[in-house]
Amino acid sequence: MDRIYLSPPDVGAHDLSALSRAFDSGWIAPLGEEVDAFEQELAAATGRGHGVALSSGTAALHLSLLMAGVGAGDKVAVSSLTFAATANAISYLGAEPVFIDSEMDSWNMDPRLLAEALAVEDIAACVPVDIYGQMADYPRIEELCRDHDVPLIEDAAEALGATLHGFPAGSAGVMAALSFNGNKIITTSGGGAIVTDDIDLAERARWLASQAREPAPHYEHTTVGYNYRLSNLLAALGRSQLADLARRVDVRRSHNTAYREALEATKGVTFMPEADGSRATFWLTCVLIDPSTGVTSEEARMHLEAMGIEARPVWKPMHLQPVFSRYKTYGGDVSASLFETGLCLPSGSTLGPDDRDRVINGLLSVLSGGR
Ligand SMILES: *Cc1c(COP(=O)(O)O)cnc(C)c1O
């Protein structure tokens, strides 16, 4: 039987013809019609005025923080429960992360802990992460950031296609970062974007991402720039992927429903809650396996692994990572317990019902063995 992956790329003939269309146009560099169109389509998908296509989500976070004015010695409030890229981007600027724990309702940044941090610390920017395809509590977080005059950058890398009270992921804050890495809901093999309503920020991002070249024939430079643009070829791939976004959200949500229906009756097994007004993509469906089941999440993971099924622990929170553990953290127990008991299940849009049943049966067998 074939190995079942957590979230493999979903690419097909349609993507290939988009790539050959771009190839045949002769525009192979990080410039061209496909990039322009992809940027407009990303802006439309996130309810924004402008999009800037970049080489990765990490690059999008790095440039967003830079443009928000974050520099050496500054403090940036950031979700502790995230992938390292969010905290790494803060470090690239010589700034310090201030980690904010999750709330249980959504697993996202707890606004009460953010309020505590804002009251005590001199925070230069705030980066909530939309974890596993669910948007953070932006009505409350935006209000807090406004009150303290702190720029808000949404890390929507995992959440393209989600909504909160009807607002799309990518629409919160002054800028939002998207990712099109191979494991994300749409992929350009590697890629990312900034979306924003501010045309000056969008133009500045394009300029910084193209080595900050002044318009002189010899390329005059007054600012340190970056090589962060997305190629026209990959933008074509991104466009055909983005056109399929709604179906992908539906498929990932249907996995979540199926996993819930199959496992909900098992005592000690719970799922990431979908908060009020939130429509998550469930980029990954994650379960919490309480040790009272007789099985740890790690034992369940190894059981699935032996069946050729890739599952993974919930992100190890940044405040527990050796590279970041010296930084200040508000709270910390919630994300630590999510890491301790959480397991992310195969959730890709290529996962068929038969393979999904294999995952469910594997989980049911390890859970009943434990009892
Ligand atoms: C994937 C991811 C990123 C980074 O995106 P890349 O395109 O891989 O650089 C940033 N933040 C979060 C939360 C992610 O999951």
The ligand as an SDF file (V2000), in Angstrom:
LIG
                    3D

 15 15  0  0  0  0  0  0  0  0999 V2000
    4.7450   27.5680    6.3210 C   0  0  0  0  0  0  0  0  0  0  0  0
    4.7180   28.6460    7.3120 C   0  0  0  0  0  0  0  0  0  0  0  0
    5.5080   29.7970    7.1820 C   0  0  0  0  0  0  0  0  0  0  0  0
    6.6370   29.9350    6.2080 C   0  0  0  0  0  0  0  0  0  0  0  0
    6.3440   29.7950    4.9030 O   0  0  0  0  0  0  0  0  0  0  0  0
    7.4640   29.3610    3.8540 P   0  0  0  0  0  0  0  0  0  0  0  0
    6.8130   29.6390    2.5510 O   0  0  0  0  0  0  0  0  0  0  0  0
    7.7460   27.9080    4.0760 O   0  0  0  0  0  0  0  0  0  0  0  0
    8.6840   30.2140    4.0780 O   0  0  0  0  0  0  0  0  0  0  0  0
    5.3330   30.8220    8.0970 C   0  0  0  0  0  0  0  0  0  0  0  0
    4.4460   30.7300    9.1020 N   0  0  0  0  0  0  0  0  0  0  0  0
    3.6950   29.6320    9.2700 C   0  0  0  0  0  0  0  0  0  0  0  0
    2.7130   29.6180   10.4000 C   0  0  0  0  0  0  0  0  0  0  0  0
    3.8130   28.5460    8.4040 C   0  0  0  0  0  0  0  0  0  0  0  0
    3.0900   27.4450    8.6160 O   0  0  0  0  0  0  0  0  0  0  0  0
  1  2  1  0
  2  3  1  0
  2 14  2  0
  3  4  1  0
  3 10  2  0
  4  5  1  0
  5  6  1  0
  6  7  2  0
  6  8  1  0
  6  9  1  0
 10 11  1  0
 11 12  2  0
 12 13  1  0
 12 14  1  0
 14 15  1  0
M  END
$$$$
